[in-house]
């Protein structure tokens, strides 16, 4: 996904429109009781490649983002007319046109552009709703130059980017207002502290390559934040998390510290989380009820233990677990569970060895606070400690925390009584972020089953 897109925009552009075109063809055939033969399948495939090329050339989505809805509607119909003309020409040249029902094809030609426009109107309504609910991403710019000013101008031209520039950082000593960029917020050394205080989501670095040492210093400071970082216009010297080429309003940028979930991948991740969590909660609901009763009957206190932890973008979330201890610590200092811990309840050790205490976290997944797979969330007290000791620690919060993760299936489960153990866990978390795929998630889930059965380092 480009930096100028939100996941729902990428979803409509890359997934919904092709499936809408295909689905309408299938629906039209069904309406007229026309058998859906292999010829229609060939037509679907040809249409996909032709429509992708035509609409990419007309750049209709750029016009949508720029607020030019009438231009988008016009180009959608004109583009579809061109697609129809190409299909008719191919059908005549290959003599395949006789294999299709005329009613089906004519109906499909008519309703498709109407449906495409309707889908984008729906998308606009969703984007408007996000803007009204405060779904605008906060941003700052590092560097006052022609490139950063052009970027600010494009962001202003494209309101549906849902980006708001709060100001800029520059070495010039005087504080002043730069039209487009907003107020000067400080010197380059102030970027990281400002991003932490105000939870800035996007940082655009517009500095010349001659300032490479200064850029490296800024990036090192920003490791302690969850901001997505973009460099203008082009850089190849940094090997950071999920580096990818992108653009903002046509201005080239390179994301050098970005979330691995983008565009279609983000939608796939969300859907798989929802499906897996729902199935597990339904299938294991009798087990969860039995565990809850056992917890309440064997020790005083609630069945569910709630603890504040850091979630996506470093924001605090409340994580649920079955209570396995006689205490419910959630303060500035929390002692980690260890072997033969005297705080464990009568069944606490069993719950931890079998990971049954983690089952309520599938509710956190349905709430959108966690994922099935991702870096394990740590207590807020532990985060505040380790973020100062381990470089890149906060990068693990670029994604939602998980019930299981790459570190846990590689032997880094349980107590981190020495700093080296936590460093090893963070290295595995960052490896997961750099190499994420849905297949890696499935592999981690499969390996988790065996880790739980072996009950290693679970106390």
N, C-alpha and C positions, 0 to 999 in steps of 0.2 A: 504494500500500500504506500502511496506517496505521502509525504508529510502533509500535503494539502487535502488529504482525504480522511474522513472518519470511517470506521469499519462499515457502517451501514451503507455509505455511498459506494464503497468498493464492492460490497455484496451485491447491490442492485446492478452495478455496472458489469461485473464479471460473472455473476451467477444467475441472477433473476432474469435479465433480459434474454439470454440464450434459451433458458428453460421456458420462459414465457412464449417465445416463438415456437419452440418445439411442442409445448403443451397445447397451444392453440391448434396446431396442425392435427394432433391426435384427437382433440376434442371435436374438431370439424368432421373428421372421418367418422367418429362415433355418432355424431348427430345425424349423419346421412347413412348410417348402417353400412359404411364402406370398410371392407377388410383392410387392416393396416399391414400391408405387404412389405416385402423388402425394398420395393421401389420407394415407398414413403420414407423408409429409414435412410436410403441414399439421399433423398431430397433434404432431410433434416441435416445431414452431415455437410452437404454442399452449401446449404443456407447458412450454417454456422460460420464457415470460413468466409463466405462472401459478405455477410452482414458485419462480421468483425472488422474486415478490411474497410468497408464503405464507411461505417460509423467512426472508425479510427481516423480516417482521412478527413471527414467533415468535422471531427472534434466536437461533437454535440455536447459532451459532458463538460467541456470547458465553458460552453455557453450557459449550461445549467448552473454551474458554480458561480458564474459571473452575474447571475440573476436575470439573464436574458431569456425568459421562459418562452416568449413568442418566437424568438429565433430558434430555440430548441425544438419547439413544435413544428415549425416550418421545415427545419433540416431533418427531423425525424421522418416526416412524410416524403420529402424529396429523396432522402436516402433510401427509404423503403421502395419508392418508385423505381429507383435505379436497381435495387436488388431484384425486384419483380421483372424488370426488363432483361437483366442478365439471366435470370432463371428461365424466362420464356425463350430467350435466344438459345440457351443450352438445350432446352427441351425440344426445340425445333431442329437443332443441328444433330442431336443424338437420336431423334425419333422416340424419345421417352414420354413425350407429352400425352400420348394415347393411352398410357398405363395408369393415368390418374383420373379421378372423377372431377369433371368440370365444376360441379357444385361445390365440392370440397375445396378445390384450389381457389375459386373466385371468392368464396366466403373467407377463407384464410387470408387472402390478399387484402380484403377490406378491413377485417377486425384487428389484424396485427398492429398496425400503427396506432390505432385507437387505444389498444391495451398498453402499448409501450409508453404512450403519453400519460395514461392513467397511472401507471406504476411510478413514473417520475413525479407526478403531482403528489402521490402518496409519500414519496421520499422527501419532497419539499416540506410537506406537513410534519413529517418526523423531525427534520432538521430544525424547523421553526419551533417545534415543541422543545427540542433540546436546548435551543438558544433561550427560550423563555424560562426554562428551568435551571438556567445557569450552567449549561453544558459547554460554555466557551472555554477554550484552553488558554491559560495564561502564558505569556511569552516575554522574553527580553532579548535584546540584540547587543552583542559585544562588538564594538567598532562603529565609528561614524564615518561612512564613506559612501560612494556612489552605489555600490552593490547593496548595502544595507538599506539605503533610502529607497532603492527600486523595489526591494523585497517588501518594505513597509507599504509602499504604494499598491503593490499587487494584493496584499492582504486586505487593504482597505477596499479595493475594487471587488474582491470576492468575499462578501459577508458570510457566505455559507461554508467558508473554510472553518468557521467557528474558532478563530484565533484572535486574541487581543494582546497587542504589544503594550506592556506597561511602561517601558522606557528603555534606555540604552546605557552602556558603560563605555567610557572612553578615557584616555589618559589626560586629556585637557583638564586643567585645574578648575576652570570656571563652570559653574552650574548653569545650564541654559536649556531652553526648550528647542528641540529640533523638530520642525514640522514633519509629521509622519512617524518619527521614532518616539516622540513624547519627551519627557524630562530626562536629563542626565541623572542617573541613579548612583553614580560613583565611578571610581577608577576600576581598572581591570582586576585588581586584587580584591575588590568588593563583590565580585560576581557570585562566588560560592555562598558566602554568608547571606546575601540577599535571597538567593534561590532557596536556601534552607528555611529562612524566616518566613517567606511568603509562599512556600510550596510551589515554586514555578514549575510548570510542566514542560515547556519548550525553551531551549536556548539556541539562538542562531549566532555563530561565531563568524564574523566578517573581518578577518585580519589577513594581512599579506603573508605569504610564505616566509618572508624574511623574519617574521615574528615567531618562527617555529618554537624557540625555547619558551617564550611567554605563553604560547598556546598550550604547550605541554604542562606548564605550571597550572594553568587554568583547568585543564582536564584532570590533573591529579587532585586539585581541590574539589572538583565537581563529583569525584567518585563517592563522596559522602552525601550525595543527593540522589533523588530519583528522577531528575529532569531528563527528557529526551534531548540529545545534543545534535545539532546540525552545523556543518561547516560550509561556508560559501567561498568560492563556488565549487572547488574541486580539490581533493586531497587523497593521497595514497599512502602516506607515511605512517598512519596510525592503524594499529591492529586491535581494535576494540570490539565491543559486543555488537553483533548483528549489523556490521557496517553494510550499507547498501546505497545505491544511487537513488535519488528521488528528486522531486521538484516542488516548489511552492509557487503557484501561480505562474508557472513557466520559467521560474528562476531556478537554475540547477543547484542542488545541495547534495551533500553526502551525509547520511545518517551514520554517525560513528559510535553512538551509544543508544541503541533503540531496543524496544521490546521485540522479542522474536515472533509474537503473535500479531499479524497484520493482515488486513483484507480478508480473503477467503479463509486463511488459516485461523483467524480470530473467530470466525463464525463456526468453523469445524470444531475448534477447541470448546467453545461454549455449548454447542449441541451435544458433543460427546460427554462433557461434564454433567449436563442435565440428565441425559439418558442413563449414564452409569449410576449416578447418585440416586435417581428415582428407583431403578431396578434393585439396587442394594438395600435401600430403605424398605422397599416392599417385601423383598425376600427375607430380610433379616429382622423384620419388625418383631416376631415372637422372641428372638434371641435378645434383642434390645430391651424388651419388656422384662424378660427374666433377669437380665443384668441389673436393670434399674431397681427391681424389687430386692435383689440380693444385696446391693449396695446399701439401701435404706435399712434393711433388716439386720445387717451385720455391724453397722456403726452409725452413730448419730450424725445427722447432717443431711443435706440434699443429695439426690441421686446425680445431678448434673453439676459439674464444676465449671465455672466460667472464669476465663482469664483474658486480660488485655494483651494483644499481640500486634505486631506490625503487619499490615496487609499491602495491597497494591498501592504503589507510589508512597510507601512509608506511612500511610494513614492507619490510625489505630482501629482494630476490629476486636470483637469479642468472640473467642473460640470456645466451643463446647467440648467437654470430655465427661465420661463417667468418672465420678470421684473415686480415686484410688488411695487417697491419703486422709489422715485425720485433720489436716490443715488445708486452708484454701488461700495460699499466698498469692498476692497480686500487688506488692508494694515495690519500693525502690531497690530492695534486695531480695532475691529469690534463690534459695539453695536448690541446686539441681538434684534430681533423684539419683540415688546411687545404690550400689549393691548392698543388700541387707539394711535398707533404709528403715529406721525405726518409725518413721511417720506413716508407713504403709498400713492400710487397714487389713483385716483378716483375708479379704479376697483381692486386695489391691495388687499384690505381686502377680497373682494369676492373671488379672485383667491386663497388666502391663506386658507380661510375657507373651500373651496371646493377641495383644493389640486390640482387645475388645473395648478398652477404654476410649479408643479413637473413633468408634462408630458414630457418635453424635455429630462428628465433624462433616458427615455427609449432609446434614441439615445446613451447615455453613456453606456447602457447595451450592445447594439449591437457593440459598440467600444471595449468591453471587459474591460472597466474601472469600471463598477458597476455591481451589481446583482439586480434582482427584489426584493429579500429578503436578508437582512443582516443588520449589524449595520449602522445606519445613518451616513453619512460623516459630519464632522464638519469643519468649516473654519480653515485654518492653524493657525491663531492667537489664536483661542480657543484651538486647540490641544496643542500648545506650553504652554498655561496656565495650562490646566488640567492634562497634563502628569506629571507635577511636584507636583500636589496636590492629585491625586488619584492613589493608588497602582493598578497596572495591567491595567492601562488605555490603553496602547499601544497594549495590546493583542487583542483588537478588530480589529486591522489592520492585523491580520493573514488571513483575508478573504477580498474579495472585498466588499466595502460598498454597502448598499442596498437602494432602493427607500422607502421601508417600513421595519419594523423590529419588534422583540419581545417587545422591550421597547415601541414602538409607539402604539401597540395594547393593551398595559397594562396601558394606562393612562399617559405615560411619553412622550407626544408629546408637542412640542412647546418650550416656553422659559424656560431656566434653570437659573433663577435669583438668586438662592442660591446654594451653593455647594452640599447640600444634594440631590437636584433634579438631578444633574449630576451624583452623586454617585449611585443613584437609577437606572439611565439609564445605567450606565456601568455594574452594577450588572446584569441587564436583558440581556445586550449584551453578557456578559460572560456565562450566563446560556444558551443562544442560541448556543454559540460555543460548549459548553460542551455536549449539548443534540441534536445537529442538526440531522435532517433527512429530506428527501424530503417530508414526511408527515407533519412535523412541518412547512415547508415552505408553503405547501398548506393551512394549518390551519391559518397561519398568513395572507395569501392573502385573505382568506374568511373573517377573522375578520377585515381586513383593510377596506373592503367595508362598514361595519357597523360603524367603527370609523369615516370614511369620511362623511357618511350620518349624524352622530350626530354632527359633526363639533366641537368636544371638543378640547380646548387648541390650536386652530388654529388661530394664528394672527401674 
